[in-house]
């Protein structure tokens, strides 16, 4: 394989990673919409589509291994391949969090929500924006911006703390709400964890560009 064809395959691999990111972005969006509307078919769609996300991860990581095994990439190329491999893992886990929210939706679908969903959709939107921005940093090799974005995860953490406190109050005021409140806590937890994964993507970008291994935020 010539250097030109190697770079073409590497570029195609990055585009596949973007497609996987878009699928995860949509899964998170649809899972929260399904919860807000108690939409069972939409929740089931998210659950069913998780197999597609898993297949994308498998294909991307297999391609990474093939390139490493057959092309003896340079150190800088190897960091790119390693970053793509790692980010695919992060995206797969984010897809699992969306699937988890969809499964909770199926459990809550026949019951009224404790309160209108305000902060949970805000968490989801912020996390989705961080995902898109961090993937953009990865594609543009912008380690500086990736570092900056990691601090924005604090907004998601603050929303999670607020939701957690509000739901505790519901449970203390009326023990009959404990089951529904606990399920919503798990939804918020999944969104908080998904947002944390975007910080991990930023760490992969920093490693890819600089070779530095560090924990952001």
C-alpha positions in Angstrom: 0.0 0.0 0.0 1.4 3.4 -1.0 1.5 6.3 1.4 -1.3 8.0 -0.5 -3.6 5.0 -0.3 -2.8 4.6 3.4 -3.8 8.2 4.1 -7.0 7.7 2.1 -7.9 4.7 4.3 -7.1 6.6 7.4 -9.3 9.5 6.3 -12.1 7.1 5.5 -11.7 5.6 9.0 -12.1 9.0 10.5 -15.3 9.6 8.5 -16.6 6.3 9.7 -16.0 7.5 13.3 -17.9 10.6 12.6 -20.9 8.6 11.3 -20.7 6.6 14.5 -20.7 9.8 16.5 -23.8 11.0 14.6 -25.6 7.8 15.4 -24.8 8.1 19.1 -25.8 11.8 19.0 -29.2 10.8 17.6 -29.6 7.9 20.0 -29.2 10.3 23.0 -31.6 12.8 21.5 -34.3 10.2 20.7 -34.0 8.5 24.0 -34.8 11.7 25.9 -37.6 12.6 23.5 -39.1 9.1 24.1 -38.9 9.7 27.8 -40.5 13.1 27.7 -43.4 11.8 25.5 -43.5 8.4 27.1 -43.2 7.1 23.6 -42.7 3.3 23.7 -42.1 2.7 19.9 -39.5 5.4 19.9 -37.8 4.0 22.9 -37.8 0.6 21.3 -36.2 2.1 18.2 -33.3 3.4 20.2 -32.9 0.0 21.8 -32.9 -1.8 18.4 -30.5 0.7 16.9 -27.9 0.0 19.5 -26.9 -3.1 17.5 -26.0 -0.7 14.6 -23.8 1.3 16.9 -22.1 -1.8 18.2 -21.5 -3.0 14.6 -19.9 0.4 13.7 -17.5 0.1 16.7 -16.5 -3.4 15.7 -15.9 -2.4 12.1 -13.9 0.7 13.0 -11.7 -1.1 15.5 -11.1 -4.0 13.1 -10.0 -1.6 10.5 -7.6 0.0 13.0 -6.0 -3.3 13.8 -5.6 -4.2 10.1 -3.8 -0.9 9.5 -1.5 -1.4 12.4 -0.8 -5.0 11.5 -0.2 -4.5 7.8 1.2 -1.0 7.3 3.8 -0.4 10.0 2.5 3.2 10.6 4.7 6.0 11.7 4.5 7.1 15.4 2.2 10.0 14.5 0.0 7.8 12.4 -0.1 5.2 15.2 -1.4 7.8 17.6 -4.2 8.7 15.2 -5.2 5.1 14.8 -5.0 4.6 18.6 -7.1 7.6 19.2 -9.8 6.4 16.7 -9.8 3.0 18.4 -10.3 4.6 21.8 -12.9 7.0 20.7 -14.9 4.2 19.1 -15.0 2.6 22.5 -16.2 5.8 24.2 -19.0 6.2 21.6 -20.1 2.6 22.1 -20.5 3.2 25.8 -22.4 6.4 25.1 -24.7 4.4 22.9 -25.3 2.0 25.8 -26.3 5.0 28.0 -28.9 6.0 25.5 -30.2 2.5 25.3 -30.4 2.5 29.1 -32.5 5.6 29.1 -34.8 4.0 26.5 -35.2 0.9 28.7 -36.1 3.1 31.6 -38.6 4.9 29.4 -40.4 1.6 28.7 -40.7 1.1 32.5 -42.0 4.6 33.0 -44.2 4.8 29.9 -47.5 3.9 31.7 -47.0 6.3 34.6 -47.1 10.1 34.7 -43.8 11.9 35.1 -43.2 13.4 38.5 -42.6 16.8 36.9 -42.2 18.3 33.5 -38.7 17.4 32.1 -36.6 20.6 32.0 -33.1 19.9 33.3 -32.8 16.4 31.8 -33.3 17.7 28.3 -30.8 20.4 29.1 -28.3 17.9 30.2 -28.8 15.9 27.1 -28.4 18.9 24.8 -25.3 20.1 26.5 -23.8 16.6 26.4 -24.7 16.2 22.7 -23.1 19.6 21.9 -19.9 18.5 23.8 -19.8 15.3 21.8 -20.1 17.2 18.5 -17.5 19.7 19.5 -15.0 17.2 20.8 -15.3 15.1 17.6 -14.7 18.3 15.6 -11.6 18.9 17.6 -10.4 15.4 16.9 -10.9 15.8 13.2 -9.2 19.2 13.2 -6.4 18.1 15.5 -7.2 20.9 17.9 -5.8 19.8 21.2 -6.1 23.3 22.8 -9.9 23.5 22.2 -10.3 19.9 23.4 -8.8 20.9 26.7 -11.1 23.9 27.0 -14.2 21.9 26.2 -13.4 19.5 29.0 -14.2 22.2 31.6 -17.7 22.7 30.1 -18.6 19.3 31.4 -19.0 21.0 34.8 -22.3 22.4 33.5 -23.7 18.9 33.1 -22.4 17.9 36.5 -24.2 20.9 38.0 -27.5 20.0 36.3 -27.1 16.4 37.6 -26.6 17.7 41.2 -29.7 19.9 40.9 -31.9 17.0 39.5 -30.6 14.7 42.2 -31.6 17.1 45.0 -35.0 17.8 43.5 -35.8 14.1 43.2 -34.7 13.4 46.8 -37.2 16.0 47.9 -39.9 14.3 46.0 -39.1 11.0 47.6 -38.9 12.4 51.1 -42.2 14.3 50.7 -44.0 11.3 49.2 -42.5 7.7 49.5 -44.9 6.6 46.7 -42.8 8.5 44.2 -39.6 6.6 45.1 -39.7 4.2 42.2 -40.3 6.9 39.5 -37.8 9.3 41.1 -35.2 6.6 41.2 -35.7 5.8 37.5 -35.3 9.5 36.7 -32.1 9.6 38.7 -30.7 6.8 36.6 -31.6 8.8 33.5 -29.7 11.8 34.8 -26.8 9.5 35.8 -26.6 8.0 32.3 -26.5 11.5 30.8 -23.8 12.6 33.2 -21.7 9.6 32.4 -22.2 10.1 28.7 -21.0 13.7 29.0 -17.9 12.4 30.9 -17.1 10.2 27.9 -16.8 13.4 25.8 -14.0 14.5 28.0 -12.3 11.1 27.4 -12.6 11.9 23.6 -10.8 15.2 24.3 -8.0 13.3 26.1 -7.6 11.1 23.0 -7.3 14.2 20.8 -4.6 15.6 23.1 -2.7 12.3 23.0 -3.1 12.1 19.2 -1.7 15.6 18.7 0.9 15.9 21.4 1.6 12.3 22.6 0.8 13.5 26.1 -1.3 11.1 28.3 -3.4 13.1 30.8 -6.7 13.4 32.5 -8.7 16.5 31.6 -11.0 18.2 34.1 
